[in-house]
Amino acid sequence: MTQNPLLSGMSVYGLDLSYFTGKLQAYLRYCEIPFDYVDLDIGTMRKVAKATGMAQMPAVQLADGRWLTDTTATIGWMETQRSGAEVIPHDPVQRFFSLLVEDYADEWLWRPALHYRWSYETDSRLMGRRIAAEMMRDLPLPLGLRTAFITKRQQDKYVRGDGITPANRAHVESIYLRNLVWLEAILKDRPFLLGELPTLADFGFMGPMFRHFSLDPTPARIMREQAPAVFEWVARVWNAKASRLADQPLLEGVPQDWSPILRDVGASYLPSLAANAVAARAGLSHFELSLEGAAYRLPVNLNRVHCLKSLQATYQALEPDAAETVSARLEQEGAWQPLWGETAPDMGFDPEGRLPFLTAETAWAKGAAPKAMRRSVHDGAAR
Ligand SMILES: N[C@@H](CCC(=O)N[C@@H](CS)C(=O)NCC(=O)O)C(=O)O
C-alpha cells in the first residue's frame, strides 16, 4: 500500500463506460491508490480540457491541484511514486514488450471496440442513451434529442469517420476475434499475461476488453461464448490487489504465447503507425492503407505519431544487451523492420516533455498542428 502523500486525495474525472477511464481505474484499484471518482458532464469535461489542454478522459487532479492526462504517461509517473508489486516490469526486455503490447491494445483495438459499440443497433441504442443521460445530463435538451445527437456524433466520428466501411467491416471485427483467441490461449494457463501478477500489458488490454468488449452487448456475448477465460480475467484484473500479490512471480522473459500478438503488431499496427506518420508529415488529413486484403482510408491521428515516436525512443534507450534481445524477438515476429519503417516527425505535441502534466499552454508548441487536428487524441484530422 502506498504511503506517498502525493498519491493521496486525488480525483479521477471520467465516465463509467469509457475505455481509458476503465483502464486507469483498474490500475488505481490494483495499486490501492484511493481516489474520488467524478463522473464527467459537459461542464466538467470543458474544465478538464481547459486544465490539461486535451479534450479527453480520464484526467486526474492531484490534491496539490496539478492535473494529469494520458493513461500511459499517468501510470508511468505513478509507478515512480509508489512501491510494491511492479506494474511496469523491472526487466528491460519485459518492460519494452509490455509497453508495446499496451500501445497496441490502446490504439489498435480502439477501432473494433468503437465499431461494436456504435455499429450494432442494440449496443448503440443502449450506449447512446447512457451517454445522453449521464455525460450530457447538464444539457437542457430532451433526453431523446441528446441520445440522437450523441449517437450520430459517435457513428460519424468513430465508425464512418474512422474509415470503417461495409467492405472492411469483417476485417475490423477480426481484430477483436483474433485477440480473443490469442488471449484465451494465454489465460487458460495463467492468471495474468506475464505470470502471477498483472502488468502494463494487462492494464492495456483492460481498455478495450473491460468497458467495451466485456460489457457492450454484442461483443460481450461473443466473449462469454468464445473466450470465457478472457471474461474471467477481466474480473480478475478488476479485483486484483498489489498487496495480496506482492510475493508472486512474473515469468522469465517474454513468453512464446505472446507471439501471435507481436506478429499482429508487426503485420498491421506498426505499418499503420508508419503510414500515419508519413501522412502527418505531409500535412494530409487522410491516408490509405491495405491490410490483409482489406482497404482503409484512415484519418491522420497525431497521437499515433507520438506513439511511434515513444516506441522508437523506448527501444533506443535500452542498454546494448537488452536491445539485442528485443531486436532479435522483434525480428522473429516480423516487427523489427516495421518499427523503423518511418521516423516519426515532430508534430509539436508536448514540446517540453511534460506528459502527463500537460496544460493548455504546454500541450502543443506554438503554431503546431491546426486546431481541428488536436482537440483530443482520438480525433482524426479535420474531416
Ligand atoms: N491516450 C489517451 C486516450 C484517451 C481517450 O482517447 N479517451 C477517450 C474516451 S475513452 C476520449 O476522451 N475521447 C474523446 C471524444 O470522444 O471526444 C489516454 O491514454 O488517456
The ligand as an SDF file (V2000), in Angstrom:
LIG
                    3D

 20 19  0  0  0  0  0  0  0  0999 V2000
   -4.1620    8.1110  -24.9630 N   0  0  0  0  0  0  0  0  0  0  0  0
   -5.2170    8.6500  -24.1240 C   0  0  0  0  0  0  0  0  0  0  0  0
   -6.5760    8.3830  -24.7730 C   0  0  0  0  0  0  0  0  0  0  0  0
   -7.7640    8.9530  -24.0520 C   0  0  0  0  0  0  0  0  0  0  0  0
   -9.0290    8.8980  -24.8940 C   0  0  0  0  0  0  0  0  0  0  0  0
   -8.9900    8.8640  -26.1240 O   0  0  0  0  0  0  0  0  0  0  0  0
  -10.1870    8.8740  -24.2460 N   0  0  0  0  0  0  0  0  0  0  0  0
  -11.4430    8.8820  -24.9910 C   0  0  0  0  0  0  0  0  0  0  0  0
  -12.5620    8.2200  -24.2210 C   0  0  0  0  0  0  0  0  0  0  0  0
  -12.2060    6.5820  -23.6600 S   0  0  0  0  0  0  0  0  0  0  0  0
  -11.8900   10.3050  -25.1870 C   0  0  0  0  0  0  0  0  0  0  0  0
  -11.7500   11.1160  -24.2830 O   0  0  0  0  0  0  0  0  0  0  0  0
  -12.4330   10.6400  -26.3510 N   0  0  0  0  0  0  0  0  0  0  0  0
  -12.8770   11.9770  -26.6380 C   0  0  0  0  0  0  0  0  0  0  0  0
  -14.0480   12.0370  -27.5390 C   0  0  0  0  0  0  0  0  0  0  0  0
  -14.7130   11.0270  -27.7830 O   0  0  0  0  0  0  0  0  0  0  0  0
  -14.3240   13.1530  -27.9890 O   0  0  0  0  0  0  0  0  0  0  0  0
   -5.1030    8.0080  -22.7680 C   0  0  0  0  0  0  0  0  0  0  0  0
   -4.3870    7.0150  -22.6280 O   0  0  0  0  0  0  0  0  0  0  0  0
   -5.6630    8.5450  -21.8030 O   0  0  0  0  0  0  0  0  0  0  0  0
  1  2  1  0
  2  3  1  0
  2 18  1  0
  3  4  1  0
  4  5  1  0
  5  6  2  0
  5  7  1  0
  7  8  1  0
  8  9  1  0
  8 11  1  0
  9 10  1  0
 11 12  2  0
 11 13  1  0
 13 14  1  0
 14 15  1  0
 15 16  2  0
 15 17  1  0
 18 19  2  0
 18 20  1  0
M  END
$$$$
